[in-house]
Amino acid sequence: MSQDRLAKLECTECHSINYNSNRNKKVIKDRLEIKKHCPKCKTHTMHKETK
């Protein structure tokens, strides 16, 4: 897994980084937004890609 394809996903509610994901930058130009479970909030929340 190369570092340039790695994306850290941060919870929009509590701002904790919970997940890592891959993405193809040639196909997906903008940042990822995925609804995932946050263990800190204990609910499903939107997670956005951070730098």
C-alpha positions in Angstrom: 0.0 0.0 0.0 1.6 3.2 -1.1 1.5 6.4 1.0 0.0 8.6 -1.8 -3.1 6.4 -2.0 -3.7 6.2 1.7 -6.5 8.3 3.1 -7.2 9.0 6.8 -10.9 9.2 7.7 -12.0 11.6 10.4 -15.3 11.7 12.2 -17.2 15.0 11.6 -18.8 14.9 15.1 -15.9 14.3 17.5 -12.9 14.8 15.0 -11.1 11.6 15.9 -9.3 9.7 13.1 -10.8 6.2 13.1 -10.2 4.6 9.7 -7.6 4.4 6.9 -8.7 3.7 3.4 -7.3 3.5 -0.2 -8.4 5.7 -3.0 -7.4 6.1 -6.6 -6.6 9.8 -7.1 -7.0 9.6 -10.9 -10.6 8.4 -10.6 -11.8 10.2 -7.4 -10.7 13.8 -7.6 -12.4 15.2 -4.5 -12.1 14.0 -0.9 -13.9 10.9 0.4 -17.0 11.1 2.5 -18.2 7.8 3.9 -20.8 7.1 6.6 -19.1 4.7 9.1 -19.4 3.7 12.7 -17.5 5.9 15.2 -16.4 4.0 18.3 -16.1 7.2 20.3 -19.5 8.6 19.4 -21.0 5.0 19.4 -23.2 5.9 16.3 -22.9 6.0 12.6 -21.5 9.4 11.4 -20.1 10.9 8.3 -16.3 10.5 8.1 -14.3 12.8 5.8 -10.8 12.4 4.4 -8.1 14.4 6.1 -4.7 15.4 4.9 
